[in-house]
Amino acid sequence: MKAIVFTKYGSPDVLELKEVARPNPKDDEVLIRVHAASLNDWDWGALHGVPFVNRLIFGLLSPKKQILGSDIAGRIEAVGKNVLHFQPGDAVFGDLSGEWGGFAEYVCARENALALKPPSMTFEEAAAIPQAAMLALQGLRDTGRIQPGQKLLINGAGGGVGTFAIQIAKLYGAEVTGVDSPEKLDVLRSMGAEHVIDYTEQDFTRNGQRYDLILDVKTNRSILDCARALSPNGVYVTVGGSMPRLFQALLLSPWISMTTNKRVGIVSLKPNKDLAYLKELFEAGKMKPVIDGPYRLRDVPNAFRRFGEGRHKGKVVITLEQSGGRDDH
Ligand SMILES: NC(=O)c1ccc[n+]([C@@H]2O[C@H](COP(=O)([O-])OP(=O)(O)OC[C@H]3O[C@@H](n4cnc5c(N)ncnc54)[C@H](OP(=O)(O)O)[C@@H]3O)[C@@H](O)[C@H]2O)c1
């Protein structure tokens, strides 16, 4: 089968389209013919071997798992003998949650990483949803405890997590401000953000506004600056971003909650936990992925470059459909 392989850490230049052996499902796994996959920040980190924790997962000096791609959608080709809930022919999607291998024609997955794909959802839409929409939902609902009427700011709102977060926040009745680069502000408005901030022009921590909830996808600002932009009982939630800033959030959050009524929360992704709910939202027309692409399997290195340069809007999606895929990137 064809796959995008990396045998050493580095830039997207180390990614190669290669012919490799098709994987065989274990007893508790299914074999999936991949129709679409999407790129996450974690793929980017794993490709570069940074932060260091990626080397603990992938291999200290060189990657042992050589095919990236965690969010996938496709059709089940074969099932292991202990598989209970799926059969060949089922269309499925999910986050392989640490197993990887999605940028390939076939991948194996455990049952609990998958849900049935609704017929109204394309494979590309299905591949865009799992990790990013889950982070958005769990960040707003579980960590942020979002409430109707709250003033919410999303920092880094034009990428994968942010474009889902805007739509989910609107369902909760929040008033949304999205922060991103000028090229992405139209997307934020079209997703439902009432206010937008171009971060090249304005610093949201110093514009005099106060927010009840901040969802931070970039975590590139001092946690103390972010806390200052909160209303008296406000909550700051970081999804991820700069490691030094994340450590700062971890260290200072007890002090912030001791000395103020404000709270700092750090999202820890529970992969696939809410796939059924996200499916419901999609089928009810309440949430739709913003797709950048889709790009062909052979164009995965360019799709990574686009992601690394921050040129993408929403989710970067790869298609393995014969007729699909854009060449212009
Ligand atoms: N907590 C967990 O368990 C967990 C698990 C997996 C992933 N994560 C985290 O989830 C996040 C993934 O987010 P994503 O997929 O949405 O990434 P993304 O698609 O790259 O989106 C990030 C957005 O932020 C924008 N941005 C860049 N610099 C900015 C700045 N200075 N101010 C405001 N916005 C800025 C980018 O646009 P421009 O580049 O055009 O500016 C981009 O639109 C990462 O932080 C990752 O570490 C967390």
The ligand as an SDF file (V2000), in Angstrom:
LIG
                    3D

 48 52  0  0  0  0  0  0  0  0999 V2000
   -4.7290   19.3570   25.7440 N   0  0  0  0  0  0  0  0  0  0  0  0
   -4.5540   18.2680   25.0220 C   0  0  0  0  0  0  0  0  0  0  0  0
   -4.7460   17.1270   25.4960 O   0  0  0  0  0  0  0  0  0  0  0  0
   -4.1420   18.4310   23.5880 C   0  0  0  0  0  0  0  0  0  0  0  0
   -4.0880   17.3320   22.7130 C   0  0  0  0  0  0  0  0  0  0  0  0
   -3.7450   17.5620   21.3870 C   0  0  0  0  0  0  0  0  0  0  0  0
   -3.4560   18.8620   20.9420 C   0  0  0  0  0  0  0  0  0  0  0  0
   -3.4920   19.8890   21.8360 N   0  0  0  0  0  0  0  0  0  0  0  0
   -3.2280   21.3020   21.4500 C   0  0  0  0  0  0  0  0  0  0  0  0
   -4.2800   21.7260   20.6470 O   0  0  0  0  0  0  0  0  0  0  0  0
   -3.8180   22.8300   19.8720 C   0  0  0  0  0  0  0  0  0  0  0  0
   -4.1950   22.5590   18.4180 C   0  0  0  0  0  0  0  0  0  0  0  0
   -4.8090   23.6460   17.8990 O   0  0  0  0  0  0  0  0  0  0  0  0
   -5.2680   23.7350   16.3890 P   0  0  0  0  0  0  0  0  0  0  0  0
   -5.3250   22.3820   15.7780 O   0  0  0  0  0  0  0  0  0  0  0  0
   -6.4500   24.5850   16.3540 O   0  0  0  0  0  0  0  0  0  0  0  0
   -4.0080   24.5050   15.7540 O   0  0  0  0  0  0  0  0  0  0  0  0
   -4.0110   25.3970   14.4770 P   0  0  0  0  0  0  0  0  0  0  0  0
   -4.9330   24.8410   13.4510 O   0  0  0  0  0  0  0  0  0  0  0  0
   -2.5680   25.6130   14.1180 O   0  0  0  0  0  0  0  0  0  0  0  0
   -4.6560   26.7880   14.9630 O   0  0  0  0  0  0  0  0  0  0  0  0
   -3.9680   27.7490   15.6720 C   0  0  0  0  0  0  0  0  0  0  0  0
   -4.3820   29.1130   15.1620 C   0  0  0  0  0  0  0  0  0  0  0  0
   -3.7270   30.1170   15.9390 O   0  0  0  0  0  0  0  0  0  0  0  0
   -3.3110   31.1560   15.0830 C   0  0  0  0  0  0  0  0  0  0  0  0
   -2.2330   31.9360   15.6770 N   0  0  0  0  0  0  0  0  0  0  0  0
   -0.9050   31.8850   15.4420 C   0  0  0  0  0  0  0  0  0  0  0  0
   -0.2610   32.7800   16.1970 N   0  0  0  0  0  0  0  0  0  0  0  0
   -1.2000   33.4260   16.9230 C   0  0  0  0  0  0  0  0  0  0  0  0
   -1.1530   34.4830   17.8680 C   0  0  0  0  0  0  0  0  0  0  0  0
   -0.0060   35.0560   18.2080 N   0  0  0  0  0  0  0  0  0  0  0  0
   -2.3000   34.8950   18.4230 N   0  0  0  0  0  0  0  0  0  0  0  0
   -3.4790   34.3240   18.0740 C   0  0  0  0  0  0  0  0  0  0  0  0
   -3.5860   33.3330   17.1630 N   0  0  0  0  0  0  0  0  0  0  0  0
   -2.4610   32.8760   16.6070 C   0  0  0  0  0  0  0  0  0  0  0  0
   -2.9130   30.4300   13.8130 C   0  0  0  0  0  0  0  0  0  0  0  0
   -2.9930   31.3030   12.6900 O   0  0  0  0  0  0  0  0  0  0  0  0
   -1.7300   32.0630   12.0220 P   0  0  0  0  0  0  0  0  0  0  0  0
   -0.5810   31.1030   12.0780 O   0  0  0  0  0  0  0  0  0  0  0  0
   -2.1890   32.4530   10.6540 O   0  0  0  0  0  0  0  0  0  0  0  0
   -1.4770   33.2350   12.8500 O   0  0  0  0  0  0  0  0  0  0  0  0
   -3.9940   29.3690   13.7130 C   0  0  0  0  0  0  0  0  0  0  0  0
   -5.1120   29.8340   12.9980 O   0  0  0  0  0  0  0  0  0  0  0  0
   -2.3190   22.9160   20.0540 C   0  0  0  0  0  0  0  0  0  0  0  0
   -2.0220   23.9570   20.9540 O   0  0  0  0  0  0  0  0  0  0  0  0
   -1.9780   21.5570   20.6560 C   0  0  0  0  0  0  0  0  0  0  0  0
   -0.8320   21.6260   21.4660 O   0  0  0  0  0  0  0  0  0  0  0  0
   -3.8460   19.6940   23.1320 C   0  0  0  0  0  0  0  0  0  0  0  0
  1  2  1  0
  2  3  2  0
  2  4  1  0
  4  5  1  0
  4 48  2  0
  5  6  2  0
  6  7  1  0
  7  8  2  0
  8  9  1  0
  8 48  1  0
  9 10  1  0
  9 46  1  0
 10 11  1  0
 11 12  1  0
 11 44  1  0
 12 13  1  0
 13 14  1  0
 14 15  2  0
 14 16  1  0
 14 17  1  0
 17 18  1  0
 18 19  2  0
 18 20  1  0
 18 21  1  0
 21 22  1  0
 22 23  1  0
 23 24  1  0
 23 42  1  0
 24 25  1  0
 25 26  1  0
 25 36  1  0
 26 27  1  0
 26 35  1  0
 27 28  2  0
 28 29  1  0
 29 30  1  0
 29 35  2  0
 30 31  1  0
 30 32  2  0
 32 33  1  0
 33 34  2  0
 34 35  1  0
 36 37  1  0
 36 42  1  0
 37 38  1  0
 38 39  2  0
 38 40  1  0
 38 41  1  0
 42 43  1  0
 44 45  1  0
 44 46  1  0
 46 47  1  0
M  CHG  2   8   1  16  -1
M  END
$$$$
